[in-house]
Amino acid sequence: AVFISIISQVTPSESSLIKKVAYEPLFLHHLRNNLGIKSVVRVAMHEPLTNLRKLVVVQMRSPAEKEVWQALFGAASFQAAIGKLIVAVDEDIDPENTDAVFWAMSYRMSPHRDVQIIRGKDPGHSPRVGKAEESREAATDSALLVNAVLKEPFPPVSLPRQEFMERAREIWEELGLPALKPESPWYGYSLGQWSDEFEEEARLAVQGDCFVTGERIAARRVKGKEPNKSAWPEE
C-alpha cells in the first residue's frame, strides 16, 4: 500500500486546494443539472482562513428573482455543513474577488428585502458558536442567504471603456513600466441605465467636442427649477 500525506492547516493549505477544485464543480453541477437552474454560471468558495465551507458565492446570468432564491436554498441544502454565508451575484462580479462581492452586497441588495436566515445547518468541524455545554451532536448552525444581483438597470461602471483601457495598457507596456495585475472591474461597461443621448455625449467628449454638449444643455435651462433635480424625464 502507498500512503500519501496531506498537510491540513489554516487555509489555504494542500488539503483546501484539493477540495476547492472538487467542491466548486460539484455544487455547480447540482444547481445547474440536478435542480435545473441554468442561470447559474459558477460557484466559488472562499478559501483563505474560512476553509471553503463557510462563504459560498453563486454567480448568475440574468436570473429571475425566483431563480436566485432557488439557487441560494439549493446551495444551502446540498451539504449540511457547507454554506454559512451564501451570496448570489451577477455575471459581472468576480466571485473570487471579495472586494467585488462586497461591492455587489453594498449596492445591489437591501438587507430588509434581500436577506434570509435559515436554521438547521450542521456546524461541521469548526469551533462551536453557542452554549459551551451543548454537545456536538446537538449543536446546530444557521445560514445567511443574500440576493446581491441587480434588481433594475444601474448607471454604467464609471471607468473608460474596454478599448481605451486596453490601449492604455499597451502604452504602459511600451514604456517598460512594471507589469499590471488588473482586477475586475478594470474597464467601464453598461448596467442598463445608459441612453442613446448619453452615448452620443460620450462620443463627443472623446472627440474633444464637449462644448457641443454644453451648448445643448445650456439651451435646456429652465427658470424656477431647484438644483440637483433628476436628469431623467418624469413618468
Backbone as a ProteinNet text record, in pm:
[ID]
protein_1_A
[PRIMARY]
AVFISIISQVTPSESSLIKKVAYEPLFLHHLRNNLGIKSVVRVAMHEPLTNLRKLVVVQMRSPAEKEVWQALFGAASFQAAIGKLIVAVDEDIDPENTDAVFWAMSYRMSPHRDVQIIRGKDPGHSPRVGKAEESREAATDSALLVNAVLKEPFPPVSLPRQEFMERAREIWEELGLPALKPESPWYGYSLGQWSDEFEEEARLAVQGDCFVTGERIAARRVKGKEPNKSAWPEE
[TERTIARY]
84.3	0	88.2	37.8	108.2	25.8	84.1	16	66.4	-27.6	7	-36	56.3	23.8	-23	-120.2	-171.3	-161.9	-101.5	-88.7	-219	-280.5	-403.9	-377.2	-403.9	-373.1	-466.7	-437	-513.9	-504.6	-618.2	-622.6	-572.9	-513.3	-504.3	-399.7	-434.3	-345.2	-348.9	-265.3	-267.1	-404.9	-462.6	-594.4	-702.5	-703.2	-809.7	-796.9	-674.3	-655.9	-714.9	-696.5	-752.4	-904.9	-958.4	-1104.1	-1170.5	-1105.9	-1167.1	-1199.3	-1106.2	-1128.6	-1230.1	-1267.4	-1370.1	-1506.5	-1508.7	-1635.1	-1705.8	-1631.3	-1695.9	-1770.1	-1708.5	-1784.7	-1895.9	-1879.3	-1984.2	-2109.5	-2092.1	-2205.4	-2264.8	-2178.7	-2228	-2314.1	-2268.5	-2345.5	-2479.5	-2479.6	-2604.1	-2705.5	-2660.6	-2752.4	-2800.4	-2710.4	-2746.5	-2817	-2768	-2818.7	-2922.7	-2894.6	-2991.8	-3114.3	-3092.5	-3203.9	-3251.6	-3175.9	-3218.6	-3215.6	-3128.7	-3118.9	-3010.1	-3046.7	-2949.1	-2885.6	-2943.1	-2883.8	-2760.2	-2734.8	-2613.1	-2492.9	-2393.6	-2274.3	-2157.2	-2143.5	-2025.4	-2054.8	-1987.6	-1991.7	-1848.1	-1824.5	-1690.4	-1696.7	-1597.7	-1589.7	-1466.9	-1488.3	-1380	-1285.3	-1156.3	-1059.6	-976.5	-914.8	-824.9	-894.9	-842.9	-890.1	-1025.6	-1121.3	-1257.4	-1272.6	-1176.6	-1175	-1291.4	-1322.7	-1414.6	-1560.2	-1586.2	-1721.5	-1812.5	-1758.4	-1840.9	-1896.2	-1814.5	-1858	-1864.9	-1986.3	-2009.8	-2071.7	-2016.6	-2067.9	-2120	-2246	-2310.1	-2321.3	-2251.2	-2253.8	-2364.2	-2448.9	-2565.7	-2574.2	-2636.2	-2652	-2799.7	-2832.9	-2968.5	-3076.9	-3068.9	-3167.6	-3297.3	-3408.1	-3531.8	-3514.2	-3591	-3573.3	-3597.4	-3696.1	-3723.2	-3604.3	-3532.3	-3415	-3303	-3291.5	-3188.7	-3212.4	-3337.3	-3366.9	-3360	-3398.2	-3384.2	-3237.2	-3149.9	-3006.8	-2950.8	-2992.4	-2942.7	-2986.7	-3115	-3163.8	-3105.2	-3087.1	-3028.1	-2885.7	-2807.4	-2669.3	-2665.2	-2758.6	-2759.5	-2796	-2878.4	-2928.7	-2849.6	-2755.2	-2685	-2597.7	-2519.3	-2440.3	-2458.6	-2495.5	-2541.2	-2437.7	-2309.4	-2205.7	-2141.2	-2191.5	-2133	-2232.4	-2184	-2266.2	-2321.3	-2242	-2292.2	-2331.4	-2253.2	-2283.3	-2288.6	-2405.7	-2421.7	-2474	-2398.2	-2428.5	-2446.7	-2555.6	-2578.3	-2539.1	-2458.4	-2411.5	-2432.7	-2421.9	-2435.4	-2307.5	-2317.4	-2204.9	-2087.8	-2112.1	-2002	-1922.7	-1968.3	-1897.9	-1807.2	-1678.3	-1582.8	-1602.6	-1651.8	-1679.7	-1555.1	-1438.1	-1313	-1257.5	-1315.6	-1268.9	-1364.2	-1322.7	-1412.5	-1446.5	-1356.8	-1390.3	-1510.3	-1511.1	-1622.4	-1750.5	-1739.2	-1857.3	-1916	-1830.5	-1879.5	-1935.8	-1880.3	-1933.5	-2077.9	-2101.8	-2237.8	-2330.1	-2282.2	-2364.7	-2396.2	-2304.4	-2323.1	-2425.4	-2432.3	-2514.3	-2625.2	-2628.3	-2728.3	-2825.5	-2821	-2916.2	-2952.4	-3073.6	-3120.6	-3147.4	-3085.9	-3098.1	-3241.6	-3331.4	-3468.7	-3546.2	-3497.6	-3570.1	-3495.2	-3365.3	-3285	-3202.3	-3235.3	-3161.3	-3258.8	-3223.4	-3299.8	-3203.7	-3250	-3171.7	-3245.2	-3174	-3233.7	-3159.5	-3231.7	-3174.7	-3155.8	-3094.6	-3081.5	-2956.4	-2858.6	-2733	-2643	-2557.4	-2460	-2336.8	-2289.1	-2171.6	-2042.5	-2042.7	-1920.5	-1814.2	-1687.8	-1577.7	-1522.4	-1584.4	-1534.1	-1570.1	-1502.9	-1539.9	-1686.7	-1753.8	-1896.1	-1919.4	-2028.3	-2071.6	-2204.2	-2206.3	-2330	-2299.4	-2386.8	-2372.4	-2251.6	-2168.2	-2046.8	-2079	-2190.3	-2223.4	-2298.3	-2331.1	-2406.9	-2318.3	-2369.6	-2292.5	-2279.3	-2175.4	-2156	-2271.7	-2329.7	-2441.3	-2564	-2581.8	-2699.8	-2678.6	-2553.4	-2524	-2579.2	-2633.2	-2681.7	-2626.6	-2628.8	-2582.1	-2691.9	-2667.5	-2764.1	-2690.5	-2765.7	-2705.5	-2770.9	-2690.1	-2736.1	-2736.3	-2853.3	-2867.6	-2885.7	-2805	-2804	-2826.1	-2929.4	-2957.6	-2894.9	-2772.4	-2699.2	-2690	-2793.6	-2797.9	-2874.2	-2853	-2922.4	-3072.8	-3148.6	-3295.1	-3353.1	-3273	-3316.8	-3193.3	-3211.8	-3095.4	-3019.8	-2887.9	-2799.7	-2720.1	-2666.1	-2572.7	-2450	-2377.5	-2259.6	-2148.4	-2058.3	-1939.6	-1853.6	-1818.1	-1753.7	-1603.4	-1573.2	-1435.9	-1438	-1324.1	-1320.1	-1356.3	-1409.7	-1448.5	-1328.1	-1355.4	-1250.2	-1145.7	-1189.5	-1095.2	-993.3	-1036.9	-945.7	-850.3	-902	-815.9	-712.6	-751.2	-655.1	-545.7	-584.7	-484.3	-391.4	-447.5	-364.6	-265	-308.2	-217.7	-104.9	-137.4	-34.2	72	27	121.4	206.9	141	210.8	322.7	290.7	389.7	499.5	463.8	564.6	667.4	624.6	714.2	798.6	773.6	852.6	822.3	702.4	663.7	632.6	626.7	602.2	474.3	475.6	361.4	234.7	125.7	-3.4	-71.9	-150.1	-231.9	-375.7	-446.5	-581.7	-678.8	-765.8	-872.3	-1005.6	-1103.3	-1236.3	-1302.6	-1367.1	-1377.1	-1258.6	-1198.5	-1086.3	-1122.6	-1246.8	-1296.7	-1446	-1497.6	-1638.2	-1728.4	-1849.1	-1947.5	-2087.8	-2183.7	-2321.3	-2388.4	-2468.1	-2553.7	-2700.5	-2726.6	-2864.2	-2915.8	-2865.1	-2917.2	-2825.4	-2837.8	-2749	-2822.8	-2861.6	-2943.7	-2857.4	-2922.4	-2851.8	-2795.2	-2867.1	-2818.9	-2688.5	-2682.6	-2559.8	-2444.5	-2474.9	-2372.4	-2316.5	-2405.2	-2362.2	-2276	-2315	-2236.7	-2098.1	-2091.1	-1961.5	-1873.3	-1933.7	-1858.3	-1803.2	-1884.9	-1839.9	-1724.7	-1732.6	-1626.9	-1494.3	-1498.4	-1376.8	-1315.6	-1401.2	-1353.9	-1308.2	-1325.6	-1288.2	-1394.7	-1517.5	-1626.6	-1722.5	-1669.6	-1754.9	-1842.5	-1792.3	-1867.8	-2001.9	-2009.8	-2136.8	-2240.9	-2201.2	-2291.7	-2327.3	-2228.8	-2255.2	-2358.7	-2350.6	-2448.5	-2588.2	-2597	-2727.4	-2788.7	-2705.4	-2755.5	-2795.4	-2715.5	-2747.5	-2882.8	-2916.4	-3044.8	-3163.4	-3138.6	-3247.5	-3272.6	-3200.3	-3216.6	-3360.9	-3410.1	-3547.4	-3543	-3603.1	-3604.1	-3699.4	-3665.1	-3753.2	-3729.7	-3635.6	-3607	-3505.4	-3528.1	-3435	-3309.6	-3195.1	-3073.3	-3086.2	-3003.3	-2993.3	-3119.7	-3196.6	-3311.8	-3264.9	-3344.8	-3308.3	-3294.4	-3195.5	-3175.5	-3269.6	-3338.4	-3426.8	-3566	-3631.3	-3765.1	-3865.6	-3956.4	-4059.7	-4161	-4205.2	-4302.5	-4443.2
-118.6	0	124	228.3	355.6	457.4	517	616.8	755.4	843.5	980.1	1074.8	1154.1	1250	1381.3	1443.9	1573.9	1668.8	1783.5	1882.6	1961.4	1958.5	2033.7	2134.6	2261.5	2368.7	2484.7	2600.6	2720	2742.3	2760.1	2769.4	2904.7	2904.6	2794.4	2690.9	2565.6	2455.1	2355.3	2253.8	2149.1	2083.9	2061.3	1998.3	2084.4	2215.1	2301.7	2322.5	2325	2340.4	2221.9	2102.1	1982.9	1984.6	2024.9	2026.9	2131.6	2245.8	2355.1	2313	2244.8	2205.2	2092.4	2032.9	1928.3	1982.8	2062.6	2113.5	2207.4	2300	2401.5	2340.5	2254	2192.3	2100.6	2041.9	1957.3	2040.2	2156.6	2244.2	2300.8	2336.1	2388.4	2283.8	2161	2053	2033.9	2041.9	2024.9	2133.6	2258.1	2369.1	2369.3	2347	2354.6	2228.1	2112.8	1988.2	1919.1	1907.5	1842.5	1929.3	2059.3	2150	2224.3	2220.1	2281.8	2432.8	2494.4	2641.1	2682.1	2700.7	2723.5	2861.9	2953.1	3086.5	3087.4	2978.8	2969.4	2949.4	3034.5	3030.6	2963.7	2992.1	2945.8	2945	2858.7	2857.5	2869.8	2966.9	2988.2	2980.1	2914.9	2901	2975	3062.8	3144.7	3057.7	3066.1	2974.2	3031.6	3150.9	3197.8	3209.6	3140.9	3141.7	3074.4	3095.5	3044.2	2897.1	2839.8	2696.8	2652.3	2728.8	2688.9	2676.2	2615.1	2571.6	2682.8	2794.6	2895	3001.6	3048.5	3155.1	3100.6	3096.7	3043.9	3154.2	3176.2	3278.4	3209.7	3239	3181.4	3290.6	3274	3371.4	3332.5	3431.7	3402.4	3498.1	3450	3529.9	3566.3	3693.8	3747.3	3657.7	3627.6	3536.8	3607.5	3533.8	3581.3	3572.8	3653.3	3655	3517	3444.5	3311.3	3217.9	3235.4	3151.7	3182	3309.5	3346.6	3272.6	3276.9	3211.4	3060	3005.9	2861.6	2820.7	2901.8	2871.4	2884.3	2987.6	3007.8	2894.6	2859.3	2749.8	2616.3	2601.4	2477.8	2458.5	2567.1	2558.9	2533.4	2595.6	2581	2439.9	2372.5	2240.7	2124.3	2152.4	2044	1962.5	2032	1964.4	2040.3	1968.9	2032.4	2123.7	2092.2	2169.8	2274.5	2292.4	2390	2502.9	2626.2	2741.8	2809.9	2891.1	2976.8	3112.5	3161.6	3285.2	3248.8	3260.6	3225.4	3348.4	3394.1	3519.7	3494.2	3544.2	3537.4	3670.5	3666.2	3787.6	3774.9	3888.4	3890.7	3841.7	3821.8	3768.1	3865.3	3995	4091	4097.4	4029.3	4027.4	3904.7	3927	3816.8	3750.1	3626.3	3563.4	3532.2	3535.1	3511.1	3639.1	3752.1	3882	3929.5	3918.7	3956	4104.7	4188.9	4330.6	4347	4273	4281.1	4226.4	4120.2	4063.3	4162.9	4227.5	4328.9	4449.9	4480.9	4588.5	4556	4433.3	4391.8	4395.2	4347.3	4346.6	4487.4	4579.3	4716.7	4793.3	4765.6	4848.9	4774.7	4642.5	4568.7	4490.6	4513.1	4445.1	4535.1	4512.7	4579.5	4471	4477.6	4368.3	4331.8	4431.3	4400.3	4324.9	4328.2	4266.9	4149.2	4153.1	4059	3962.7	3949.3	3859.3	3765.9	3638.7	3541.6	3460.1	3421.2	3336.8	3204.6	3095	2963.2	2890.3	2806.7	2731.1	2585	2510.3	2367.4	2323.3	2411.7	2373.8	2298.8	2216.7	2144.2	2233	2250.9	2337.3	2279.3	2150.6	2090.7	2076.6	2083.2	2061.3	2191.7	2302.1	2430.3	2447.5	2540.1	2568.2	2609.5	2561.4	2589.6	2732.9	2790.9	2922.9	2903.1	2922.2	2898.6	2851.8	2765.7	2718.9	2625.7	2654.4	2574.4	2431.5	2414.4	2280.3	2197.2	2256.7	2185.5	2080.1	1959.7	1853.5	1878.7	1821.2	1839.8	1779.7	1672.4	1609.6	1699.6	1776.3	1861.9	1999.7	2035.9	2170.5	2189.7	2306.6	2342.1	2477.6	2504.7	2633	2691	2804.3	2868.6	2922.9	2972.8	3025.9	3157.9	3248.5	3378.1	3374.8	3390.7	3389.4	3532.6	3573.7	3712.8	3718.9	3789.9	3814.2	3947.8	3943.2	4065.6	4083.7	4042.4	4064.4	4193.1	4249.3	4371.3	4347.4	4441.3	4432.2	4522.9	4615.5	4712.6	4768.3	4837.5	4895	4992.5	4991.4	5079.3	5165.9	5278	5355.1	5270.4	5304.9	5225.6	5236.3	5140.4	5145	5262.7	5348.4	5475.5	5458.4	5395.2	5379.4	5391.4	5424.1	5425.6	5288.8	5289.9	5165.1	5073.4	4947.1	4846.1	4882.4	4933.9	4965.2	5070.2	5167.9	5272.7	5218.6	5133.4	5076.5	4981.4	4907.7	4819	4898.9	5010.7	5096.5	5156.9	5194.2	5247.2	5141.7	5015.6	4908.6	4891.7	4903.2	4892.1	5000.6	5122.8	5233.4	5207.1	5159.8	5127.4	5026.8	4922.7	4818	4867.2	4953.2	5009.6	5091.8	5153.5	5235.1	5150.6	5019.9	4931.7	4945.1	4988	5003.2	4866.3	4856.7	4726.5	4660	4527.8	4452.1	4483.3	4499.3	4528.2	4399.1	4409.1	4297.3	4346	4360.4	4417.5	4329.4	4394	4325.3	4379.9	4292.7	4332.8	4421.3	4533.4	4582.4	4671.4	4646.7	4731.5	4815.2	4808.3	4898	4919.4	5026.6	5059.9	4981.5	4955.3	4885.1	4924.4	4906.1	4945.5	4845.3	4896.2	4813.4	4843.5	4897.2	4915.3	5057.1	5141.5	5278	5372.5	5365.5	5443.1	5468.1	5591.4	5624.5	5649.8	5654.2	5687.9	5829.2	5917.1	6054.8	6058.7	5983.3	5978.3	5919.3	5819.3	5758	5859.6	5941.5	6045.2	6148.8	6186.8	6284.5	6228.7	6100.6	6038.3	6038.4	6010.9	6011	6149.9	6252.4	6390	6425.4	6377.9	6407	6346.3	6223.1	6156.8	6233.3	6291.5	6367.5	6508.3	6545.9	6680.3	6784.3	6741.2	6833.6	6850.3	6862.2	6877.2	7001.9	7103.9	7229.2	7209.5	7110.9	7082.7	7038.4	6950.5	6906.4	7022.5	7106.8	7222.7	7315.5	7336.1	7422.6	7361.9	7231.4	7164.8	7178	7157.5	7166.1	7308.7	7405.2	7545.7	7583.4	7523.6	7554.6	7499.5	7409.3	7347.9	7417.6	7523.3	7591.6	7636.2	7608.1	7646	7720.6	7836.7	7915	7852.4	7869.8	7822.4	7679.2	7609.7	7471.6	7468.1	7377	7359.4	7285.3	7313.4	7239.5	7091	7011.4	6867.7	6789.9	6838.1	6762	6645.9	6540.8	6424	6460.3	6398.6	6420	6334.9	6242.1	6151.8	6212.1	6197.8	6255.1	6191.9	6273.2	6222.4	6140.6	6030.4	5943.1	6002.8
0	0	0	-62.8	-67.4	9.9	112.7	193.1	152.4	122	81.5	192.2	240.2	346.1	284.7	348.6	305.9	423.8	401.5	507.6	517.3	635.5	659	769.2	741.1	835	805.4	866.1	832.3	682.1	619.8	473.2	423.9	301.9	206.2	246.7	220.7	252.5	138.1	147.3	45.9	40.2	156.6	163.9	99.7	132.2	79.8	-70.9	-121.4	-265.8	-341.7	-285.8	-349.4	-341.8	-225.5	-207.3	-295.8	-313.8	-389.8	-533	-597.9	-737.4	-748.1	-634.6	-635.9	-594.7	-488.2	-435.8	-533.9	-592.8	-677.3	-796.3	-876.4	-985.9	-935.7	-817	-760	-731.2	-669.8	-640.8	-769.6	-865.1	-992.6	-1063.1	-1065.5	-1129.5	-1058.5	-927	-851.5	-887	-889.4	-915.8	-1060.2	-1153.9	-1295.9	-1346.2	-1307.3	-1364.5	-1277	-1148.5	-1060.7	-1036.2	-1014.7	-987.1	-1111.1	-1219.1	-1344.7	-1346.4	-1265.6	-1262.5	-1361.3	-1485.6	-1592.1	-1586.6	-1510.9	-1499.8	-1410.2	-1340.2	-1258.4	-1350.5	-1335.7	-1420.5	-1349.7	-1221.4	-1148.7	-999.6	-928.4	-782.5	-732.8	-645.3	-590.3	-438.8	-380.6	-235.9	-185.6	-89.9	-36.7	45.6	13.1	73.4	186.8	173.7	278.6	414.4	513.6	652.5	671.9	581.7	601.7	565.4	493.2	463.5	375	272.2	165.3	207.8	321.7	354.6	405.6	446.7	513.9	419.9	325.9	235.3	93.3	38.5	-95.9	-181.1	-299.8	-391.3	-516.6	-550.5	-668.3	-774.2	-884.6	-994.1	-1092.3	-1131.2	-1213.8	-1331.8	-1440.8	-1561.3	-1580.3	-1561.5	-1583.1	-1523.2	-1393.9	-1335.5	-1299.1	-1302.5	-1241.7	-1090.2	-1016.4	-870.9	-809.8	-861	-805.3	-827	-938.2	-963.8	-864.8	-827	-729.3	-598.1	-550.7	-423.2	-434.9	-549.1	-569.1	-560.4	-620.6	-616.9	-475.6	-403.7	-267.8	-175.1	-181.1	-97	-142	-274.1	-324.8	-278.1	-277.8	-230.1	-80	-6.6	139	182.9	104.4	145	86	-3.9	-73.3	21.8	104.6	207	337.5	441.5	565.6	630	614.5	682.3	592.4	470.7	378	353.2	368.3	337.9	461	528.2	635.9	579.4	485.4	412.2	264.4	203.2	62.4	-10.5	-109.1	-177.6	-326.4	-382.6	-527.2	-589.2	-696.7	-763.2	-913.7	-982.7	-1128.1	-1195.1	-1326.5	-1402.2	-1408.9	-1393.2	-1399.7	-1269.1	-1166.7	-1038.2	-1032.3	-1009.8	-997.7	-861.7	-857.4	-727.8	-646.2	-709.1	-637.1	-575.2	-611.4	-562.7	-453.2	-327.8	-218.3	-220.8	-273.4	-288.3	-380.8	-491.2	-586	-524.2	-445.6	-379.4	-280.1	-201.2	-107.5	-181.9	-297.2	-382.4	-419.8	-464.2	-500.3	-379	-265.5	-145	-97.2	-120.1	-73.6	-155.8	-287.2	-374.4	-448	-443.2	-520	-432.5	-303.9	-216.3	-99.4	-46.6	74.4	178.5	295.5	392.2	428.7	440.8	483.1	376.3	252.8	141.7	80	81.1	2.3	85.8	212.9	301.7	373.1	380.8	459.5	544.1	662.3	752	769.4	748.4	768.2	879.4	950.2	1061.3	1021.4	1110.2	1089	1016.2	1003.6	939.7	1038.5	983.9	1064.6	1084	1208.1	1228.8	1174	1139	1086.7	1193.8	1152.3	1245.9	1302.6	1271.2	1320.3	1467.7	1537.7	1677.1	1685.6	1787.7	1800.7	1846.2	1800.5	1843.9	1915.6	2046.8	2121.6	2261.6	2314.2	2451	2463.3	2559.5	2577	2618.5	2691.4	2739.4	2635.4	2521.4	2419.3	2352.9	2337.9	2275.2	2126.3	2065.5	1921.9	1844.3	1893.5	1824.4	1825.1	1933.6	1945.2	1884.2	1857.3	1806.8	1665.6	1639.9	1506.1	1467.2	1338.5	1287.2	1199.2	1142.4	1053.1	931.7	835.7	712.9	676	625.7	577.6	425.6	365.4	220.1	172	74.4	29.1	-121.7	-162.9	-304.6	-342.9	-396.8	-431.8	-582.8	-655.8	-800.3	-828.9	-946.6	-985.7	-992.7	-938.3	-943.8	-1051.3	-1100.4	-1200.8	-1270.5	-1383.2	-1452	-1362	-1373.7	-1298.2	-1394.9	-1346.8	-1429.5	-1462.5	-1567.9	-1606	-1503	-1506.3	-1420.8	-1465.9	-1372.2	-1405.6	-1429.8	-1542.6	-1590.6	-1742.2	-1806.2	-1953	-2009.4	-2131.8	-2196.4	-2216	-2244.7	-2254.2	-2359.2	-2472.8	-2580.3	-2537	-2456.9	-2411.2	-2304.5	-2216.9	-2113.5	-2173.4	-2276.6	-2342.6	-2412.2	-2472.1	-2535.8	-2430.7	-2316	-2207.7	-2159.6	-2156.7	-2115.5	-2217.1	-2345.2	-2447.8	-2430.1	-2405	-2384.2	-2260.1	-2154.3	-2029.2	-2054.5	-2129.4	-2156.5	-2249.6	-2345.8	-2435.4	-2358.8	-2250.9	-2169.5	-2074.3	-2071.7	-1986.8	-1839.2	-1805.8	-1665.9	-1604.7	-1471.5	-1406.4	-1456.8	-1460.2	-1512.4	-1434.5	-1507.3	-1445.5	-1401.8	-1296.8	-1249	-1234.1	-1346.9	-1340.8	-1263.4	-1187.7	-1116.5	-1164.6	-1173.7	-1217.6	-1111.6	-1154.3	-1292.5	-1327.1	-1442.7	-1485.1	-1607.3	-1652	-1756.9	-1734.4	-1793.2	-1775.3	-1868.6	-1823.1	-1905.9	-1859.6	-1947.6	-1918.4	-1826	-1734.8	-1650	-1677.5	-1796.4	-1840.8	-1840.9	-1751.5	-1741.8	-1821.3	-1953.2	-2041.4	-2171.7	-2195.3	-2311.8	-2435.3	-2551.5	-2675.7	-2668.9	-2599.7	-2585.7	-2506.4	-2398.4	-2319.5	-2400.6	-2481.5	-2565.5	-2664.5	-2720.8	-2814.6	-2744	-2622.1	-2546.7	-2511.6	-2481.6	-2453	-2577.2	-2693.4	-2818.7	-2847	-2824.5	-2846.3	-2752.1	-2628	-2530.9	-2574.9	-2626.3	-2673.4	-2789.9	-2873.7	-2989.4	-2952.6	-2826.7	-2784.4	-2811.9	-2837.8	-2870.1	-2753	-2633	-2514.6	-2523.1	-2591.3	-2599.9	-2669.4	-2759.3	-2827.4	-2725.5	-2636.2	-2529.6	-2438.8	-2408.7	-2324.5	-2384.7	-2515	-2581.7	-2576.2	-2591.8	-2585.5	-2446.3	-2345.7	-2208.3	-2174.3	-2221.1	-2194.1	-2252.5	-2366.9	-2430.6	-2352.8	-2259.6	-2182.5	-2049.3	-2022.5	-1894.5	-1873.9	-1754.8	-1719.8	-1587.3	-1582.6	-1459.4	-1357.5	-1230.3	-1124.1	-1080.3	-1141.6	-1104.4	-989.6	-895.4	-784.8	-832.8	-771	-807.2	-772.9	-838.2	-810.6	-843.4	-938	-984.1	-1071.1	-1078	-1156.9	-1304	-1369	-1512.3	-1594.8	-1530.4	-1602.9	-1614.8	-1731.2	-1750.6	-1656	-1606.4	-1516.3	-1594.1	-1532.2	-1598.7	-1586.8
[MASK]
+++++++++++++++++++++++++++++++++++++++++++++++++++++++++++++++++++++++++++++++++++++++++++++++++++++++++++++++++++++++++++++++++++++++++++++++++++++++++++++++++++++++++++++++++++++++++++++++++++++++++++++++++++++++++++++++++++++++++++

